[in-house]
Amino acid sequence: MATAPATAARAGAPARPADGFRSITTVVSLAAPVVLILIVVVVVITALPAIRTFGPGFLTSRAWNPPKEQFGALPFIFGTVVTSFLALVLALPVGIGVALFLAEQGLSGVRGAIGIGVELLAAIPSVVYGIWGLYILAPWLLLHVSKPLAASLGGIPIFAGPARQTNMLIASVILAVMILPTLSSISREVIRAVPGGLREASVAMGATWWETVWRVILPAARSGIFGATVLSLGRALGETMAVTMTIGNRPEIQSSLLQPAYTLASVIANEFNEATGTVYPAALIELGLVLMLVTLTVNLVALILVHRVSSGARP
Amino acid sequence: MSRNSRRQLANTLSRAFMYFFACVALLPLALVLFYVVIQGMPALMHIEFFLNAQRPEGIPGGGVANAFAGTVVMVGIASVLAIPLGVVAGVQLVEYGTGRIGDAVRLACDVLVSIPSIVVGLFIYGLLVVTFHGPTGFFGSLALAILMLPVVVRTTESAVALVPGALREAGLALGLARWRVALQLILPAAIPGVVTGALLAVARAAGETAPLLLTTLGNVFLTLNPAQRMSALPLIVYHDALTPYPDLVQTAWGAALVLVLLTLLVNVLSRLALRRQIRLAGRI
């Protein structure tokens, strides 16, 4: 490490002594990777006793009954996956619409305002979304969406009633709002990275704006938009406070979106401080391990996808 | 209908949908801001809200001074830890970060940014709270510092990278040492962008709840000592919002309003700083 700067700085100048500045700053910059590795190692080690106690059946068990010392992760994995994917489905059309809008030319004033607005959406703390969801959005959704849905489409299992005020639907709506900034800002970058020649060629051939977007721009930006989607999925999977306050916190697996559920992150936030004994906290920590491994995988995949697009490795 | 008018119709409809979605995206922001202001204002109208610590339900005159103190102390300690480290690492990434180590640092930062904050809380819990038999405000600050670090590193990096290369070359041509060029020429030219990154990180840390639940727990008494448990504004929002008592819920809305105002303030400030950065870069 100490020999490399000498070659870099040598161009023209006499050889310098080893660059202490470089060594020191390099050591400092290693803080981030070191912390990341430490997080993974410490969480795994803390979860080891639980892994030994519960074995592999922990992941597939539906029972969650702390007083009887029955612990299973399945209800939480179910709630996390369902709310995150529903949030993606809700956010994707809006996010791409915003990204297309922001990547357009002209109308710079309106565009600036919407760009700032979407950025602010990302800056609002999770817990503020939580209190807003709990007291404002939940009663409104119950009255105007959930109850009519249960009344008219109650025969379909995913809308089976009776509708509850805190349920998977509202948690998903809030998650959709929270991942919208990630989704639209990364998609905008990806759409902007599409070579201008492609767009111009399409317009020159007489294609309308929509035909250009649908047949040229979106296909060219496909893998990047997919990366943005996966990155947003990672955010949704790990989101804690807003979901804890709106999902109802019941460790059950029900087909209906209008019923309460629980997620990996929210059970830790909600129950960790009242978990007594040794087995109960250990089970929560193992849930944390599952959450960490899932989000790490999802985010790494997304980062690789986005990186590949933005570094221009496209035809 | 002819083929061309069908194409025109599809075009008009899809453009309309795009504008519609762009407006839909702003709707939640407007609604959140509106309701937080409406519901939170009454709490902020009483001076006790800022002066007194929490009081049990039913005793009037309770406030959130303990949470203010906790948030200021914990975010302060986290900033002292994370901002210098992050700025130095960001400068390093621009000056020497072309190799494999630079790539590893960038990847680690991107992964750290997207790791769920509650996992960071579990990490500090497993590493320190278990070892020292109890939560403290300092452990909370450490968790917040971990969440701030990657934000500071990446924003510093992009701010420093905006500084024109001619400045660096001029410094080196005058025979300045590399560290002088980096710290006395490049970094001052990038200060507005660096400040922006630091502000955004502070705002993020001030709004974090989940890691604090596992590392500092909260405290109903006013304390400035980070060796004790501490409260924080987001903890108040979470705990009080879930109680059945109207005045505690009122306090929660008040604390939420303070957090939102802080977020807005930081965003306005960072936007001003960024504009200055672009002007500065244009002048050099």
Interface residues (C-beta under 8 A of the other chain):
Chain A: A4 P5 A8 A9 D19 G20 F21 R22 T25 T26 V28 S29 L30 A31 A32 P33 V35 L36 L38 I39 V42 V43 I45 T46 P93 V94 G95 I96 G97 V98 L100 F101 L102 I114 I116 G117 V118 E119 L120 L121 A123 I124 P125 S126 V127 V128 Y129 G130 I131 W132 L134 Y135 I136 L137 V177 L180 S184 T208 W209 W210 E211 V213 W214 L231 G234 R235 L237 G238 E239 T240 M241 T244 M245 A265 I268 A269 F272 N273 I285 G288 L291 M292 T295 L296 N299 L300 L303
Chain B: R7 Q8 A10 N11 S14 R15 F17 M18 Y19 F20 F21 A22 V24 A25 L26 P28 L29 L31 V32 Y35 V36 Q39 L85 V88 A89 V91 Q92 L93 E95 Y96 G97 G99 I101 G102 A104 V105 L107 A108 C109 D110 V111 L112 S114 I115 P116 S117 I118 V119 V120 L122 F123 Y125 G126 L127 V130 I146 L149 P150 V153 A177 R178 W179 A182 L200 A203 R204 A206 G207 E208 T209 A210 L213 L214 L217 P234 V237 Y238 A241 L242 V249 A252 W253 A256 L259 V260 T263 L264 V266 N267 R271
